[in-house]
Amino acid sequence: MDDLAHRLGRSVEVDTPSFEVVCASAQIGAIDDRRIASIIHRSPPPEPVPWILSHGIQDAVAPVRLPANPEFEMLPRVCFPVRRSGKLCAYLWLFDEPRMTDTEIARVTGFIEPLARLFAHDDGGLHDRAEELGALAAEILGGAEDSVVTALDGGYLPDDGRLTVHVVRLGETVADAADPPEGSSARRLQLELSRLHRSRPFLVTAEAGAVMVVERSRSIVDTDKVLDEVRRAAIVSAVDIEAIGSAGINELGRARTAVRRARFLSDVAALPGWRSRQLSWEDAGAWRLLIGWEFNEASVHAISDDASRLLLAGNRSYWSTVLTYLDNARNSTVTSRQLFIHRATLHYRLERAREIIGDDALEDGWRAAALQIALRLHAALGEGRAEGSTSGAGLPGSGSIPRRR
Protein backbone atom coordinates (compact mmCIF):
# COMPACT_ATOMS: atom_id res chain seq x y z
CA MET A 1 0.00 0.00 0.00
CA ASP A 2 2.71 2.47 0.96
CA ASP A 3 4.64 1.73 -2.25
CA LEU A 4 1.59 2.43 -4.41
CA ALA A 5 0.77 5.55 -2.40
CA HIS A 6 4.26 6.97 -2.88
CA ARG A 7 4.22 6.23 -6.61
CA LEU A 8 0.93 8.09 -7.02
CA GLY A 9 1.43 10.75 -4.39
CA ARG A 10 -1.97 9.84 -2.92
CA SER A 11 -3.04 7.89 0.15
CA VAL A 12 -4.58 4.44 -0.43
CA GLU A 13 -7.22 2.56 1.54
CA VAL A 14 -8.55 -0.98 1.08
CA ASP A 15 -11.97 -1.95 2.49
CA THR A 16 -13.98 -5.16 2.67
CA PRO A 17 -17.22 -5.31 0.62
CA SER A 18 -19.02 -4.15 3.78
CA PHE A 19 -16.63 -1.16 4.09
CA GLU A 20 -14.53 -2.35 7.01
CA VAL A 21 -11.00 -0.97 6.70
CA VAL A 22 -8.47 -3.73 5.98
CA CYS A 23 -5.41 -1.55 5.52
CA ALA A 24 -4.42 2.01 4.71
CA SER A 25 -1.21 3.64 3.55
CA ALA A 26 0.63 6.47 5.21
CA GLN A 27 -1.17 9.75 4.61
CA ILE A 28 -0.07 11.54 1.45
CA GLY A 29 -1.92 14.44 -0.13
CA ALA A 30 -5.61 15.25 0.34
CA ILE A 31 -7.67 13.82 3.19
CA ASP A 32 -11.14 14.40 4.59
CA ASP A 33 -12.88 13.79 7.91
CA ARG A 34 -14.52 10.57 6.67
CA ARG A 35 -11.16 9.01 5.85
CA ILE A 36 -9.77 10.03 9.24
CA ALA A 37 -12.80 8.56 11.03
CA SER A 38 -12.66 5.31 9.05
CA ILE A 39 -8.98 4.81 9.89
CA ILE A 40 -9.47 5.56 13.59
CA HIS A 41 -12.61 3.45 13.99
CA ARG A 42 -11.71 0.84 11.33
CA SER A 43 -15.02 1.49 9.58
CA PRO A 44 -17.12 4.44 8.37
CA PRO A 45 -20.53 5.32 9.80
CA PRO A 46 -23.42 3.73 7.86
CA GLU A 47 -25.02 7.01 6.71
CA PRO A 48 -22.93 7.55 3.52
CA VAL A 49 -23.11 3.89 2.45
CA PRO A 50 -26.37 4.09 0.42
CA TRP A 51 -25.00 7.12 -1.45
CA ILE A 52 -21.72 5.31 -2.15
CA LEU A 53 -23.54 2.21 -3.41
CA SER A 54 -25.81 4.33 -5.61
CA HIS A 55 -22.82 4.79 -7.95
CA GLY A 56 -22.89 1.09 -8.82
CA ILE A 57 -19.60 0.06 -7.24
CA GLN A 58 -20.99 -3.32 -6.11
CA ASP A 59 -21.52 -4.41 -9.73
CA ALA A 60 -18.66 -2.49 -11.34
CA VAL A 61 -15.69 -4.24 -12.95
CA ALA A 62 -13.87 -1.00 -13.81
CA PRO A 63 -12.88 2.03 -11.71
CA VAL A 64 -15.77 4.27 -10.63
CA ARG A 65 -15.46 7.98 -9.93
CA LEU A 66 -17.46 9.36 -7.00
CA PRO A 67 -17.95 13.14 -6.85
CA ALA A 68 -17.43 15.20 -3.72
CA ASN A 69 -20.32 15.13 -1.25
CA PRO A 70 -20.45 18.15 1.09
CA GLU A 71 -23.30 16.59 3.11
CA PHE A 72 -21.02 13.76 4.22
CA GLU A 73 -17.85 15.89 4.14
CA MET A 74 -16.35 13.64 1.48
CA LEU A 75 -13.78 14.66 -1.13
CA PRO A 76 -14.04 13.12 -4.63
CA ARG A 77 -12.79 9.54 -4.83
CA VAL A 78 -12.00 6.81 -7.30
CA CYS A 79 -13.13 3.31 -6.32
CA PHE A 80 -11.37 0.27 -7.78
CA PRO A 81 -13.44 -2.91 -7.27
CA VAL A 82 -11.15 -5.82 -6.40
CA ARG A 83 -12.53 -9.04 -7.91
CA ARG A 84 -11.35 -12.63 -8.12
CA SER A 85 -13.14 -14.93 -10.59
CA GLY A 86 -15.89 -12.34 -10.79
CA LYS A 87 -16.48 -12.23 -7.02
CA LEU A 88 -16.10 -8.94 -5.19
CA CYS A 89 -13.31 -9.26 -2.60
CA ALA A 90 -12.58 -5.67 -1.59
CA TYR A 91 -12.53 -2.01 -2.65
CA LEU A 92 -9.39 0.06 -3.20
CA TRP A 93 -9.91 3.80 -2.72
CA LEU A 94 -7.90 6.86 -3.75
CA PHE A 95 -8.79 10.52 -3.48
CA ASP A 96 -9.53 12.10 -6.84
CA GLU A 97 -8.05 15.46 -5.88
CA PRO A 98 -6.26 16.51 -7.95
CA ARG A 99 -8.10 14.51 -10.59
CA MET A 100 -6.38 11.22 -11.44
CA THR A 101 -4.97 10.88 -14.95
CA ASP A 102 -5.61 7.89 -17.21
CA THR A 103 -1.98 6.86 -16.67
CA GLU A 104 -2.44 6.83 -12.90
CA ILE A 105 -5.66 4.84 -13.17
CA ALA A 106 -3.93 2.30 -15.43
CA ARG A 107 -1.10 1.97 -12.92
CA VAL A 108 -3.56 1.20 -10.10
CA THR A 109 -5.52 -1.21 -12.32
CA GLY A 110 -2.36 -3.27 -12.79
CA PHE A 111 -2.13 -3.59 -9.01
CA ILE A 112 -5.65 -5.06 -8.64
CA GLU A 113 -4.99 -8.65 -9.72
CA PRO A 114 -2.22 -9.39 -7.18
CA LEU A 115 -4.32 -7.64 -4.54
CA ALA A 116 -7.30 -9.83 -5.42
CA ARG A 117 -5.23 -12.96 -4.81
CA LEU A 118 -4.52 -11.73 -1.29
CA PHE A 119 -8.08 -10.76 -0.44
CA ALA A 120 -10.12 -13.36 -2.31
CA HIS A 121 -12.45 -15.18 0.05
CA ASP A 122 -13.84 -18.67 -0.21
CA ASP A 123 -17.62 -18.56 0.13
CA GLY A 124 -17.64 -22.27 0.87
CA GLY A 125 -15.45 -21.59 3.88
CA LEU A 126 -17.67 -18.65 4.77
CA HIS A 127 -20.70 -20.95 4.97
CA ASP A 128 -18.80 -23.25 7.32
CA ARG A 129 -17.75 -20.30 9.47
CA ALA A 130 -21.33 -19.01 9.60
CA GLU A 131 -22.54 -22.42 10.76
CA GLU A 132 -19.85 -22.55 13.45
CA LEU A 133 -20.56 -19.04 14.72
CA GLY A 134 -24.32 -19.63 14.59
CA ALA A 135 -24.09 -22.86 16.59
CA LEU A 136 -21.90 -21.20 19.22
CA ALA A 137 -24.27 -18.22 19.50
CA ALA A 138 -27.21 -20.60 19.92
CA GLU A 139 -25.38 -22.43 22.72
CA ILE A 140 -24.71 -19.17 24.57
CA LEU A 141 -28.30 -17.97 24.15
CA GLY A 142 -29.53 -21.34 25.34
CA GLY A 143 -27.48 -20.99 28.53
CA ALA A 144 -25.09 -23.87 27.79
CA GLU A 145 -22.25 -24.15 30.29
CA ASP A 146 -18.73 -23.38 29.05
CA SER A 147 -20.09 -21.91 25.79
CA VAL A 148 -18.66 -18.47 26.54
CA VAL A 149 -15.30 -20.02 27.44
CA THR A 150 -15.32 -21.85 24.10
CA ALA A 151 -16.05 -18.57 22.30
CA LEU A 152 -13.25 -16.78 24.15
CA ASP A 153 -10.74 -19.56 23.49
CA GLY A 154 -11.58 -19.48 19.78
CA GLY A 155 -11.26 -15.69 19.56
CA TYR A 156 -14.93 -15.36 18.63
CA LEU A 157 -15.67 -12.94 21.49
CA PRO A 158 -13.49 -10.35 23.26
CA ASP A 159 -12.17 -11.25 26.71
CA ASP A 160 -13.80 -8.24 28.40
CA GLY A 161 -17.17 -6.55 28.54
CA ARG A 162 -20.76 -7.53 29.35
CA LEU A 163 -22.58 -10.08 27.24
CA THR A 164 -25.44 -8.54 25.26
CA VAL A 165 -27.90 -9.97 22.77
CA HIS A 166 -29.41 -7.90 19.94
CA VAL A 167 -32.45 -9.18 18.09
CA VAL A 168 -32.31 -7.56 14.65
CA ARG A 169 -35.77 -7.80 13.14
CA LEU A 170 -35.77 -7.75 9.33
CA GLY A 171 -38.38 -6.46 6.93
CA GLU A 172 -40.09 -9.02 4.72
CA THR A 173 -39.28 -9.02 1.00
CA VAL A 174 -40.78 -10.74 -2.01
CA ALA A 175 -37.50 -12.63 -2.37
CA ASP A 176 -37.88 -14.10 1.12
CA ALA A 177 -41.14 -15.76 0.13
CA ALA A 178 -39.71 -17.14 -3.11
CA ASP A 179 -36.17 -18.09 -2.06
CA PRO A 180 -35.09 -21.13 -0.06
CA PRO A 181 -33.76 -20.50 3.49
CA GLU A 182 -30.19 -20.12 2.15
CA GLY A 183 -31.34 -17.09 0.15
CA SER A 184 -33.48 -15.46 2.85
CA SER A 185 -32.71 -11.99 4.20
CA ALA A 186 -31.69 -13.43 7.56
CA ARG A 187 -29.32 -15.94 5.97
CA ARG A 188 -27.72 -13.35 3.65
CA LEU A 189 -27.11 -11.00 6.54
CA GLN A 190 -25.76 -13.81 8.72
CA LEU A 191 -23.26 -14.76 6.01
CA GLU A 192 -22.09 -11.18 5.55
CA LEU A 193 -21.67 -10.73 9.31
CA SER A 194 -19.73 -14.00 9.59
CA ARG A 195 -16.70 -12.58 7.79
CA LEU A 196 -13.66 -11.78 9.91
CA HIS A 197 -14.17 -8.60 11.93
CA ARG A 198 -11.40 -6.04 12.03
CA SER A 199 -12.63 -4.52 15.30
CA ARG A 200 -14.23 -6.41 18.21
CA PRO A 201 -15.47 -9.88 17.23
CA PHE A 202 -19.07 -10.99 17.80
CA LEU A 203 -21.33 -13.96 17.07
CA VAL A 204 -24.44 -14.07 14.90
CA THR A 205 -27.17 -16.62 14.29
CA ALA A 206 -30.27 -16.48 12.10
CA GLU A 207 -33.91 -17.31 12.69
CA ALA A 208 -37.07 -16.66 10.70
CA GLY A 209 -37.21 -12.94 9.91
CA ALA A 210 -34.34 -11.94 12.20
CA VAL A 211 -30.72 -12.38 13.16
CA MET A 212 -29.45 -12.46 16.74
CA VAL A 213 -26.09 -10.88 17.53
CA VAL A 214 -24.14 -11.82 20.65
CA GLU A 215 -21.42 -9.37 21.68
CA ARG A 216 -19.36 -8.31 24.69
CA SER A 217 -19.25 -4.55 25.17
CA ARG A 218 -17.27 -2.43 27.60
CA SER A 219 -19.43 0.61 26.89
CA ILE A 220 -22.10 1.97 24.60
CA VAL A 221 -19.29 2.92 22.21
CA ASP A 222 -18.48 -0.76 21.61
CA THR A 223 -22.16 -1.58 21.10
CA ASP A 224 -22.62 1.29 18.65
CA LYS A 225 -19.68 0.02 16.58
CA VAL A 226 -21.17 -3.47 16.39
CA LEU A 227 -24.62 -2.18 15.42
CA ASP A 228 -23.09 0.16 12.83
CA GLU A 229 -21.37 -2.87 11.33
CA VAL A 230 -24.69 -4.72 11.28
CA ARG A 231 -26.35 -1.79 9.48
CA ARG A 232 -23.57 -1.56 6.89
CA ALA A 233 -23.75 -5.30 6.26
CA ALA A 234 -27.52 -5.03 5.85
CA ILE A 235 -27.13 -2.32 3.22
CA VAL A 236 -24.52 -4.35 1.34
CA SER A 237 -26.73 -7.47 1.57
CA ALA A 238 -29.85 -5.60 0.34
CA VAL A 239 -31.59 -6.35 3.64
CA ASP A 240 -33.96 -3.94 5.41
CA ILE A 241 -33.59 -3.66 9.19
CA GLU A 242 -37.01 -3.07 10.69
CA ALA A 243 -36.05 -2.78 14.37
CA ILE A 244 -33.42 -3.72 16.95
CA GLY A 245 -34.07 -4.84 20.53
CA SER A 246 -31.20 -5.29 22.99
CA ALA A 247 -30.80 -6.82 26.44
CA GLY A 248 -27.82 -7.61 28.64
CA ILE A 249 -27.04 -11.16 29.78
CA ASN A 250 -26.07 -10.75 33.43
CA GLU A 251 -25.87 -14.47 34.14
CA LEU A 252 -25.45 -17.21 31.56
CA GLY A 253 -28.25 -19.21 33.17
CA ARG A 254 -30.62 -16.32 32.39
CA ALA A 255 -29.67 -16.00 28.74
CA ARG A 256 -33.13 -17.14 27.64
CA THR A 257 -34.65 -14.29 29.65
CA ALA A 258 -32.38 -11.81 27.85
CA VAL A 259 -33.42 -13.24 24.47
CA ARG A 260 -37.09 -12.92 25.41
CA ARG A 261 -36.55 -9.31 26.47
CA ALA A 262 -34.59 -8.42 23.33
CA ARG A 263 -37.21 -10.02 21.09
CA PHE A 264 -39.98 -8.13 22.93
CA LEU A 265 -38.09 -4.84 22.57
CA SER A 266 -37.61 -5.42 18.84
CA ASP A 267 -41.40 -5.80 18.61
CA VAL A 268 -41.85 -2.50 20.48
CA ALA A 269 -39.34 -0.68 18.27
CA ALA A 270 -41.15 -1.98 15.17
CA LEU A 271 -44.47 -0.39 16.17
CA PRO A 272 -45.74 2.21 13.66
CA GLY A 273 -45.42 5.12 16.08
CA TRP A 274 -41.90 4.26 17.26
CA ARG A 275 -39.36 6.50 15.55
CA SER A 276 -35.88 5.39 16.59
CA ARG A 277 -36.37 1.71 15.56
CA GLN A 278 -34.02 0.71 18.37
CA LEU A 279 -34.64 0.02 22.06
CA SER A 280 -32.59 -1.49 24.89
CA TRP A 281 -33.84 -3.00 28.13
CA GLU A 282 -31.99 -0.29 30.09
CA ASP A 283 -33.90 2.44 28.22
CA ALA A 284 -37.28 0.67 28.03
CA GLY A 285 -38.73 2.27 31.16
CA ALA A 286 -42.46 1.62 31.51
CA TRP A 287 -42.45 -0.53 28.36
CA ARG A 288 -40.99 -3.32 30.50
CA LEU A 289 -44.40 -3.73 32.11
CA LEU A 290 -45.93 -4.68 28.74
CA ILE A 291 -43.80 -7.76 28.19
CA GLY A 292 -46.22 -10.61 27.53
CA TRP A 293 -49.05 -8.39 26.27
CA GLU A 294 -50.44 -8.28 22.75
CA PHE A 295 -49.82 -4.98 20.99
CA ASN A 296 -53.37 -3.94 20.09
CA GLU A 297 -56.11 -1.55 21.19
CA ALA A 298 -57.80 -4.25 23.26
CA SER A 299 -54.71 -4.29 25.47
CA VAL A 300 -54.84 -0.50 25.76
CA HIS A 301 -58.37 -0.67 27.18
CA ALA A 302 -57.58 -3.68 29.39
CA ILE A 303 -54.59 -1.97 30.99
CA SER A 304 -56.38 1.23 32.03
CA ASP A 305 -60.06 2.11 32.38
CA ASP A 306 -59.01 5.75 32.56
CA ALA A 307 -57.33 5.45 29.16
CA SER A 308 -60.52 3.93 27.74
CA ARG A 309 -62.65 6.83 28.97
CA LEU A 310 -60.16 9.43 27.78
CA LEU A 311 -59.82 7.87 24.32
CA LEU A 312 -63.56 7.36 23.91
CA ALA A 313 -64.02 11.09 24.55
CA GLY A 314 -62.62 11.46 21.03
CA ASN A 315 -60.33 14.48 21.54
CA ARG A 316 -56.73 13.73 20.60
CA SER A 317 -55.39 16.85 22.30
CA TYR A 318 -56.64 15.62 25.69
CA TRP A 319 -55.00 12.19 25.71
CA SER A 320 -51.80 13.33 23.97
CA THR A 321 -51.43 16.16 26.49
CA VAL A 322 -51.99 13.79 29.42
CA LEU A 323 -49.37 11.39 28.01
CA THR A 324 -46.78 14.13 27.54
CA TYR A 325 -47.55 15.48 31.02
CA LEU A 326 -47.01 12.07 32.64
CA ASP A 327 -43.92 11.37 30.51
CA ASN A 328 -42.43 14.60 31.84
CA ALA A 329 -43.12 13.67 35.49
CA ARG A 330 -45.99 16.20 35.72
CA ASN A 331 -43.66 19.13 34.94
CA SER A 332 -45.94 21.79 33.44
CA THR A 333 -43.13 23.97 32.11
CA VAL A 334 -41.43 21.16 30.20
CA THR A 335 -44.76 19.78 28.96
CA SER A 336 -46.02 23.10 27.56
CA ARG A 337 -42.66 23.72 25.90
CA GLN A 338 -42.64 20.25 24.33
CA LEU A 339 -46.21 20.64 23.04
CA PHE A 340 -45.58 24.25 21.87
CA ILE A 341 -48.61 25.52 23.80
CA HIS A 342 -49.16 28.20 26.44
CA ARG A 343 -49.30 27.00 30.05
CA ALA A 344 -52.87 28.27 30.26
CA THR A 345 -53.78 25.97 27.36
CA LEU A 346 -52.04 23.09 29.10
CA HIS A 347 -53.98 23.62 32.32
CA TYR A 348 -57.24 23.90 30.37
CA ARG A 349 -56.63 20.55 28.66
CA LEU A 350 -55.62 18.85 31.91
CA GLU A 351 -58.76 20.13 33.62
CA ARG A 352 -60.93 18.78 30.78
CA ALA A 353 -59.14 15.43 31.11
CA ARG A 354 -59.74 15.38 34.88
CA GLU A 355 -63.43 15.99 34.27
CA ILE A 356 -63.48 12.84 32.12
CA ILE A 357 -61.35 10.48 34.23
CA GLY A 358 -61.48 12.00 37.72
CA ASP A 359 -59.29 14.29 39.80
CA ASP A 360 -57.05 11.53 41.15
CA ALA A 361 -56.29 9.76 37.87
CA LEU A 362 -53.18 11.84 37.17
CA GLU A 363 -51.85 11.70 40.73
CA ASP A 364 -52.53 8.21 42.07
CA GLY A 365 -49.38 6.07 41.71
CA TRP A 366 -50.45 2.84 40.01
CA ARG A 367 -53.52 4.38 38.38
CA ALA A 368 -51.42 7.08 36.73
CA ALA A 369 -48.74 4.54 35.75
CA ALA A 370 -51.33 2.28 34.09
CA LEU A 371 -52.80 5.29 32.28
CA GLN A 372 -49.35 6.33 31.04
CA ILE A 373 -48.47 2.84 29.80
CA ALA A 374 -51.82 2.41 28.04
CA LEU A 375 -51.55 5.79 26.31
CA ARG A 376 -47.97 5.04 25.24
CA LEU A 377 -49.13 1.85 23.59
CA HIS A 378 -52.03 3.65 21.93
CA ALA A 379 -49.69 6.33 20.59
CA ALA A 380 -47.27 3.72 19.25
CA LEU A 381 -50.13 1.87 17.55
CA GLY A 382 -51.96 4.95 16.38
CA GLU A 383 -49.76 6.46 13.65
CA GLY A 384 -51.72 6.74 10.43
CA ARG A 385 -55.17 6.42 12.01
CA ALA A 386 -57.73 9.16 11.92
CA GLU A 387 -57.40 11.63 14.79
CA GLY A 388 -59.31 10.51 17.83
CA SER A 389 -60.00 7.03 16.47
CA THR A 390 -59.68 4.18 18.96
CA SER A 391 -60.74 1.34 16.71
CA GLY A 392 -57.49 0.69 14.83
CA ALA A 393 -56.89 -2.79 13.53
CA GLY A 394 -53.71 -3.20 15.56
CA LEU A 395 -50.75 -5.21 14.35
CA PRO A 396 -50.85 -8.31 12.19
CA GLY A 397 -51.87 -11.27 14.29
CA SER A 398 -53.54 -9.13 16.96
CA GLY A 399 -56.76 -10.47 18.36
CA SER A 400 -59.69 -8.62 19.87
CA ILE A 401 -58.86 -9.92 23.36
CA PRO A 402 -55.46 -9.30 24.97
CA ARG A 403 -53.53 -12.42 25.87
CA ARG A 404 -50.47 -13.09 27.99
CA ARG A 405 -47.61 -14.58 25.99
Buried (B, 14 or more C-beta within 10 A) or exposed (E): BEEBBEEBEBBBBBBBBBBBBBBBBEEBEBBBEBBEBBBEBBBBBBEBBEEBBEBEBBEBEEBBEBEBBEEBBBBBBBBBBBBBEEEBBBBBBBBBBEEBEEEBBEBBEEBBEEBBEEBBBEEEEBBEBBEBBBEBBBBBBEBBEEBBEBBBEEEBBBEEBBBBBBBBBBBEBEEBEEBEEEEBBBBBBBBBBBBEBBBBBBBBBBEEBBBBBBBBBEEEEBBEBBBBBBBBBBBBBEBEBBBBBBBBBEEBEBBEBBBBBBBBBBBBBBBEBBEEBBBBBEEBEBBEBBBEBBBBBBBBBBBBBBBBBBBEBEBBBBBBBBBBBBBBEEEEEBBBEEBEBEEEBBEBBBEBBBEBBBEEBBEBEEBBBBBBBBBBBBBBBBEEBEEBEBEBEBBEEBEEEBEEE
